[in-house]
Amino acid sequence: MTPLPDHDWPELLPGWVWLCGAGPGDPGLLTLHALNALRQADIVVYDALVSEALLAWAPQAKHVYAGKRGGKPSAQQRDISLSLVEHARAGRRVLRLKGGDPFVFGRGGEEAQTLVQHGVPIRIIPGITAGIGGLAYAGIPVTHRDINQSVTFVTGHDQSGEAPLSLDWEAISRASPVIVIYMGMKHIRPIAAALRAAGRPASEPVAVVTTATLDGQQVLETTLGTVEADIATAALEPPAIICVGRAALMRQALDWQALATGAGPRNLDPLDLGRPAESA
Ligand code: SAH
């Protein structure tokens, strides 16, 4: 096995749980702390969106699947948290591996809280979240000086799995030129309607990035008015990150995966500024 670079790496001690982000999919987006954890774990408890390829990097460990998808009741969540407590109390080196970043729409905070409440020592290892890294793989910067000074991350469903209509869409819409939606596929119709009602135009650019950073990555470029129909036509499936706002236009210039195949940029000035990017 390739050794880790020289550094004073922390030791995953028996009885500890490390709550770790696995990144959005591409194994190369794992952090070195996560790799260090994979090398030492006795048991890896992983979620649905964690790439199988990563588990192969912990051949010595037992791999336990703890996935739940799409807004199921969270009775199961408590079982997962308590099983982590049990593994720790049994003296195992426990790695809890979650997709993206463990503290971004991943219930990592809840699991960590349960562990702390039970006196289990923890370490948190952040990861690259899909709403940033996944969009970057599609050539979409979540902030860009000519577009936005703020960005809002929202979840596409509430605790019970329903559309998040309790969100203050008007406030979000007013304050945030770029809105990044996680888990938004199921309820894209009410979400798009809420944004329209909050004043965002039908022509607002939208990008839908599915299976971001992995081989099956697909990107749909559409608008708020047509996003629902276009998702259906393209038969896109979750997981998907949905980016609402002019950031989505930047892909016309920055689709680096297409550029790498030799294609020219579609549009060098997607924001129609009529000047070089750095001249502001
Ligand atoms: N903690 C995770 C998010 C978990 S919620 C993170 O930080 O990324 C699950 C949602 O994340 C999915 O419904 C989808 O919206 C998004 N997601 C995670 N991985 C993704 C991927 N590879 N491509 C597109 N969306 C992804």
Residues whose N, C-alpha, C, O or C-beta is under 5 A from the ligand:
A	BS01	SAH	P24 G25 L49 G99 G100 D101 P102 V104 F105 G106 I128 T129 A130 G131 G134 I181 Y182 M183 G184 V209 T210 T211 A212 P239 A240 I241
